[in-house]
Amino acid sequence: MKTVKIKDIIQSSYASDNEQGDTVFKAIERLLKETNDPLNIDFTGISLMTTAFLNNAIGRLFQEFNIKDIKLRIKFSNIKDKQDVEMLRLVLINSLEMNRIQ
């Protein structure tokens, strides 16, 4: 399983804006297209995370990949606290719903 460390990609402990999310999305998208191996998205060292970041970094995956692929191939680890886990959960639910509507 390949690990993507968010902090290494954005070079910050604050995952807070759309541009950072775009950068992370592009890195994840590239890895998912290069291989069929599972991918661990590691949030070690991230002390602040926003919905704007998650929408662009993770939510956009539903536009490029089907839900089955995402469920089978992407795992999340080392999310700092329960609020961030809940925020990620809501982004995933909203992204899935938006993709279903389109």
Secondary structure, DSSP 8 states (H G I E B T S, - for coil): -EEEEHHHHHTSSEE-SHHHHHHHHHHHHHHHHH--S-EEEE-TT--EE-HHHHIIIIITHHHHS-HHHHHHHEEEE---SHHHHHHHHHHHHHHHHHHHH-
